[in-house]
Structure formats: structure tokens, C-alpha cells
Amino acid sequence: MAIVGESHYQDALTRAVRSATVDRDGMRMVKVLVQREPTNPFDPNAIRIAHSTFGTLCYLSREDAKRYNSRIAP
């Protein structure tokens, strides 16, 4: 899936990566929240990717958000 908007959330992304855990294969793991954002003024299908502590990290692309919107609980 494509993401967008990450350039606006560099501080949150950096802090989320620093808090990541490392799995057995050496991959960094960060738990995120995937949230529909129907009141988003730019896209009523927007899906926000956020960290519970650091806030918004990015959004799904407009195309992917439209495709997956109905699969995500309100």
C-alpha cells in the first residue's frame, strides 16, 4: 500500500522508530492505529496511520483509502 503525508510527520515518525521493538529476524516493529477519518477536509475516505503515543504518522494513499475504507471499523 502507498502512504502519503509522511513528510509532515517526521518528528512523530522518528520518535515511533526509536520506540520500535526488534523481532527475531531483526525487523523493527511498531504498533500503529489504523483509523478512518470521515471528517478529513481533503478526503472523506481518508485513513490515518497513527501511533498511540506520538500521533499521526501518515495516511494511506487516496486510492488505497477508498478501497479499504469500508473494511475498517468506524
DSSP file (Angstrom, degrees, kcal/mol; ACC not computed):
  #  RESIDUE AA STRUCTURE BP1 BP2  ACC     N-H-->O    O-->H-N    N-H-->O    O-->H-N    TCO  KAPPA ALPHA  PHI   PSI    X-CA   Y-CA   Z-CA
    1    1 A M              0   0    0      0, 0.0     2,-0.3     0, 0.0    59,-0.0   0.000 360.0 360.0 360.0 145.4    0.0    0.0    0.0
    2    2 A A        -     0   0    0     59,-0.0    59,-2.4     0, 0.0     2,-0.3  -0.672 360.0-156.7 -89.4 144.1    1.1    3.5   -0.7
    3    3 A I  E     -A   60   0A   0     -2,-0.3     2,-0.3    57,-0.3    57,-0.2  -0.843   8.1-170.2-116.8 158.3    1.3    6.1    2.0
    4    4 A V  E     +A   59   0A   0     55,-2.8    55,-2.4    -2,-0.3    57,-0.0  -0.925  58.1  38.1-139.9 163.5    1.2    9.9    1.8
    5    5 A G    >   +     0   0    0     -2,-0.3     3,-1.9    53,-0.2     4,-0.4   0.433  65.9 128.3  80.1  -1.0    1.8   12.9    4.1
    6    6 A E  G >   +     0   0    0      1,-0.3     3,-1.3     2,-0.2     7,-0.2   0.771  62.9  68.7 -63.0 -24.2    4.7   11.4    5.9
    7    7 A S  G >  S+     0   0    0      1,-0.3     3,-0.5     2,-0.2    -1,-0.3   0.760  97.2  54.1 -65.1 -21.6    6.8   14.5    5.2
    8    8 A H  G <  S+     0   0    0     -3,-1.9    -1,-0.3     1,-0.2    -2,-0.2   0.576 110.2  46.3 -85.0 -10.4    4.5   16.4    7.6
    9    9 A Y  G <>  +     0   0    0     -3,-1.3     4,-2.6    -4,-0.4    -1,-0.2  -0.081  66.1 129.6-125.1  33.5    5.0   14.0   10.5
   10   10 A Q  H <> S+     0   0    0     -3,-0.5     4,-2.7     1,-0.2     5,-0.2   0.864  74.3  52.6 -60.8 -38.7    8.8   13.4   10.5
   11   11 A D  H  > S+     0   0    0      2,-0.2     4,-2.3     1,-0.2    -1,-0.2   0.941 112.5  44.5 -63.1 -46.5    9.1   14.1   14.3
   12   12 A A  H  > S+     0   0    0      2,-0.2     4,-2.5     1,-0.2    -2,-0.2   0.900 113.7  50.9 -65.0 -40.9    6.4   11.6   15.1
   13   13 A L  H  X S+     0   0    0     -4,-2.6     4,-2.6     2,-0.2     5,-0.2   0.923 110.1  49.5 -62.2 -44.6    7.9    9.0   12.7
   14   14 A T  H  X S+     0   0    0     -4,-2.7     4,-2.2     1,-0.2    -2,-0.2   0.927 113.2  45.9 -60.6 -45.8   11.4    9.5   14.2
   15   15 A R  H  X S+     0   0    0     -4,-2.3     4,-1.3     2,-0.2    -1,-0.2   0.887 112.0  51.6 -66.5 -38.0   10.1    9.0   17.7
   16   16 A A  H  < S+     0   0    0     -4,-2.5     4,-0.3     1,-0.2     3,-0.2   0.917 110.2  48.9 -64.6 -42.5    8.0    6.0   16.7
   17   17 A V  H >< S+     0   0    0     -4,-2.6     3,-1.3     1,-0.2    -2,-0.2   0.899 108.3  53.9 -64.2 -40.0   11.0    4.3   15.1
   18   18 A R  H 3< S+     0   0    0     -4,-2.2    -1,-0.2     1,-0.3    -2,-0.2   0.806 109.3  49.1 -63.6 -27.8   13.1    5.0   18.2
   19   19 A S  T 3< S+     0   0    0     -4,-1.3    -1,-0.3    -3,-0.2    -2,-0.2   0.456  88.2 122.9 -89.5  -0.6   10.5    3.2   20.3
   20   20 A A    <   -     0   0    0     -3,-1.3     2,-0.3    -4,-0.3    10,-0.2  -0.192  55.6-136.6 -63.5 150.1   10.3    0.2   18.0
   21   21 A T  E     -D   29   0B   0      8,-2.2     8,-3.4     6,-0.0     2,-0.5  -0.685  17.1-126.8 -97.2 161.2   11.0   -3.3   19.2
   22   22 A V  E     -D   28   0B   0     -2,-0.3     6,-0.2     6,-0.2     2,-0.0  -0.943  20.4-147.1-114.0 128.7   13.1   -5.7   17.1
   23   23 A D    >   -     0   0    0      4,-2.6     3,-2.0    -2,-0.5     6,-0.0  -0.175  38.9 -84.4 -84.8-177.2   11.8   -9.1   16.2
   24   24 A R  T 3  S+     0   0    0      1,-0.3    -1,-0.1     2,-0.1    -2,-0.0   0.775 129.1  51.8 -59.0 -28.8   13.7  -12.4   15.8
   25   25 A D  T 3  S-     0   0    0      2,-0.1    -1,-0.3     1,-0.0     3,-0.1   0.358 120.9-105.1 -91.8   5.7   14.6  -11.5   12.2
   26   26 A G  S <  S+     0   0    0     -3,-2.0     2,-0.3     1,-0.3    -2,-0.1   0.570  72.7 144.6  83.4   9.1   16.0   -8.1   13.2
   27   27 A M        -     0   0    0      1,-0.0    -4,-2.6    -5,-0.0     2,-0.3  -0.642  51.6-123.0 -82.4 136.3   12.9   -6.3   11.8
   28   28 A R  E     -D   22   0B   0     -2,-0.3     2,-0.4    -6,-0.2    -6,-0.2  -0.630  28.9-159.5 -77.5 134.5   11.8   -3.1   13.6
   29   29 A M  E     +D   21   0B   0     -8,-3.4    -8,-2.2    -2,-0.3     2,-0.4  -0.965  14.6 177.6-122.7 130.4    8.2   -3.4   14.7
   30   30 A V        -     0   0    0     -2,-0.4     2,-0.4   -10,-0.2   -10,-0.1  -0.995  24.8-135.3-130.8 125.6    5.9   -0.5   15.7
   31   31 A K        -     0   0    0     -2,-0.4    21,-0.4   -15,-0.1     2,-0.3  -0.653  32.1-176.7 -78.7 133.0    2.3   -1.0   16.6
   32   32 A V        -     0   0    0     -2,-0.4     2,-0.4    19,-0.1    19,-0.2  -0.865  26.1-122.3-128.5 162.6    0.0    1.5   14.9
   33   33 A L  E     -B   50   0A   0     17,-3.8    17,-2.5    -2,-0.3     2,-0.6  -0.877  17.0-155.2-101.4 136.5   -3.6    2.5   14.9
   34   34 A V  E     +B   49   0A   0     -2,-0.4     2,-0.4    15,-0.2    15,-0.2  -0.960  25.0 175.8-113.5 113.9   -5.4    2.4   11.5
   35   35 A Q  E     -B   48   0A   0     13,-2.7    13,-3.0    -2,-0.6     2,-0.2  -0.959  31.6-129.9-129.7 133.4   -8.3    4.9   11.7
   36   36 A R  E     -B   47   0A   0     37,-0.5    11,-0.2    -2,-0.4    10,-0.1  -0.511  18.9-162.9 -69.5 147.8  -11.0    6.1    9.3
   37   37 A E    >   +     0   0    0      9,-2.6     3,-2.0    -2,-0.2     9,-0.4  -0.593  18.1 167.8-134.9  72.5  -11.2    9.9    9.3
   38   38 A P  T 3  S+     0   0    0      0, 0.0    -1,-0.1     0, 0.0     9,-0.0   0.660  76.1  58.4 -65.7 -16.1  -14.5   10.8    7.6
   39   39 A T  T 3  S+     0   0    0     -3,-0.1     6,-0.1     7,-0.1    -3,-0.0   0.349  72.1 130.1 -93.9   7.0  -14.3   14.4    8.7
   40   40 A N    <   -     0   0    0     -3,-2.0     3,-0.3     3,-0.3     6,-0.1  -0.446  55.9-144.2 -61.5 124.7  -11.0   15.0    6.9
   41   41 A P  S    S+     0   0    0      0, 0.0    -1,-0.2     0, 0.0    -2,-0.0   0.671  95.7  45.8 -69.3 -15.4  -11.5   18.2    4.9
   42   42 A F  S    S+     0   0    0      1,-0.3    -2,-0.1     2,-0.0    -3,-0.0   0.727 128.1   9.7 -97.5 -25.9   -9.3   16.8    2.0
   43   43 A D    >   -     0   0    0     -3,-0.3     3,-1.9    -6,-0.2    -3,-0.3  -0.814  52.2-157.8-159.1 111.0  -10.8   13.3    1.6
   44   44 A P  T 3  S+     0   0    0      0, 0.0    -4,-0.1     0, 0.0    -7,-0.1   0.660 100.5  54.3 -66.0 -13.7  -13.9   11.8    3.3
   45   45 A N  T 3  S+     0   0    0     -9,-0.1    23,-0.1    -6,-0.1    24,-0.1   0.320  81.3 143.2 -96.3   6.7  -12.4    8.4    2.8
   46   46 A A    <   -     0   0    0     -3,-1.9    -9,-2.6    -9,-0.4     2,-0.5  -0.101  35.5-159.4 -54.4 141.1   -9.1    9.2    4.5
   47   47 A I  E     -B   36   0A   0     13,-0.3    13,-2.3   -11,-0.2     2,-0.3  -0.982   9.2-152.9-125.6 118.1   -7.4    6.5    6.6
   48   48 A R  E     -BC  35  59A   0    -13,-3.0   -13,-2.7    -2,-0.5     2,-0.5  -0.701   4.8-152.7 -93.7 138.2   -4.9    7.8    9.2
   49   49 A I  E     +BC  34  58A   0      9,-2.8     8,-3.2    -2,-0.3     9,-1.6  -0.962  31.1 166.6-108.2 122.0   -2.0    5.7   10.4
   50   50 A A  E     -BC  33  56A   0    -17,-2.5   -17,-3.8    -2,-0.5     2,-0.4  -0.911  36.6-129.4-137.5 160.1   -1.1    6.8   13.9
   51   51 A H  E  >  - C   0  55A   0      4,-2.5     4,-2.1    -2,-0.3   -19,-0.1  -0.900  27.7-126.8-106.1 139.2    1.0    5.7   16.9
   52   52 A S  T  4 S+     0   0    0     -2,-0.4    -1,-0.1   -21,-0.4     4,-0.1   0.778 107.1  29.1 -60.8 -26.8   -0.8    5.8   20.3
   53   53 A T  T  4 S+     0   0    0      2,-0.1    -1,-0.2   -41,-0.1   -37,-0.0   0.817 127.1  37.8 -98.8 -38.7    1.8    8.0   21.9
   54   54 A F  T  4 S-     0   0    0      1,-0.3    -2,-0.2   -42,-0.1     2,-0.1   0.492  95.6-139.7-100.9  -5.0    3.2   10.0   19.0
   55   55 A G  E  <  + C   0  51A   0     -4,-2.1    -4,-2.5   -43,-0.1    -1,-0.3  -0.425  58.2  14.8  85.8-157.2    0.1   10.7   16.9
   56   56 A T  E     + C   0  50A   0     -6,-0.2    -6,-0.3     1,-0.1   -44,-0.2  -0.262  49.0 172.5 -60.7 135.3   -0.3   10.8   13.2
   57   57 A L  E     -     0   0A   0     -8,-3.2     2,-0.3     1,-0.5   -48,-0.3   0.693  61.7 -47.7-109.6 -36.3    2.5    9.1   11.2
   58   58 A C  E     - C   0  49A   0     -9,-1.6    -9,-2.8   -50,-0.1    -1,-0.5  -0.951  51.7-108.8-176.1-174.4    1.0    9.2    7.7
   59   59 A Y  E     -AC   4  48A   0    -55,-2.4   -55,-2.8    -2,-0.3   -11,-0.2  -0.937  32.6-103.8-131.2 156.1   -2.1    8.4    5.6
   60   60 A L  E     -A    3   0A   0    -13,-2.3   -13,-0.3    -2,-0.3   -57,-0.3  -0.487  53.6 -90.7 -70.0 153.2   -3.0    5.7    3.1
   61   61 A S     >  -     0   0    0    -59,-2.4     4,-2.9    -2,-0.1     5,-0.2  -0.222  38.9-106.9 -59.1 158.5   -3.0    7.0   -0.4
   62   62 A R  H  > S+     0   0    0      1,-0.2     4,-2.0     2,-0.2     5,-0.2   0.888 120.4  49.4 -56.3 -42.0   -6.3    8.3   -1.7
   63   63 A E  H  > S+     0   0    0      2,-0.2     4,-1.8     1,-0.2    -1,-0.2   0.934 114.0  43.4 -65.8 -47.2   -6.8    5.2   -3.9
   64   64 A D  H  > S+     0   0    0      1,-0.2     4,-2.4     2,-0.2     5,-0.2   0.880 111.5  55.2 -67.2 -37.4   -6.0    2.7   -1.1
   65   65 A A  H  X S+     0   0    0     -4,-2.9     4,-1.7     1,-0.2    -1,-0.2   0.915 108.6  48.0 -61.7 -42.5   -8.1    4.6    1.4
   66   66 A K  H  < S+     0   0    0     -4,-2.0     4,-0.4    -5,-0.2    -1,-0.2   0.903 113.2  48.8 -64.0 -40.2  -11.1    4.4   -0.9
   67   67 A R  H  < S+     0   0    0     -4,-1.8    -2,-0.2     1,-0.2    -1,-0.2   0.874 122.3  31.1 -67.2 -38.8  -10.5    0.6   -1.4
   68   68 A Y  H >X S+     0   0    0     -4,-2.4     3,-1.7     1,-0.1     4,-0.6   0.518  89.3  98.6-101.4  -6.9  -10.1   -0.2    2.3
   69   69 A N  G >< S+     0   0    0     -4,-1.7     3,-1.2     1,-0.3    -1,-0.1   0.870  83.8  49.2 -52.3 -46.2  -12.4    2.3    4.0
   70   70 A S  G 34 S+     0   0    0     -4,-0.4    -1,-0.3     1,-0.2    -2,-0.1   0.642 105.2  60.2 -72.1 -12.9  -15.4    0.0    4.4
   71   71 A R  G <4 S+     0   0    0     -3,-1.7     2,-0.5     2,-0.1    -1,-0.2   0.531  90.5  81.3 -90.2  -7.6  -13.2   -2.7    5.9
   72   72 A I  S << S-     0   0    0     -3,-1.2   -37,-0.1    -4,-0.6     0, 0.0  -0.864  86.1-116.5-104.9 129.9  -12.1   -0.5    8.9
   73   73 A A              0   0    0     -2,-0.5   -37,-0.5     1,-0.2    -2,-0.1  -0.293 360.0 360.0 -61.4 143.7  -14.3   -0.2   11.9
   74   74 A P              0   0    0      0, 0.0    -1,-0.2     0, 0.0   -39,-0.0   0.501 360.0 360.0 -64.8 360.0  -15.6    3.4   12.5
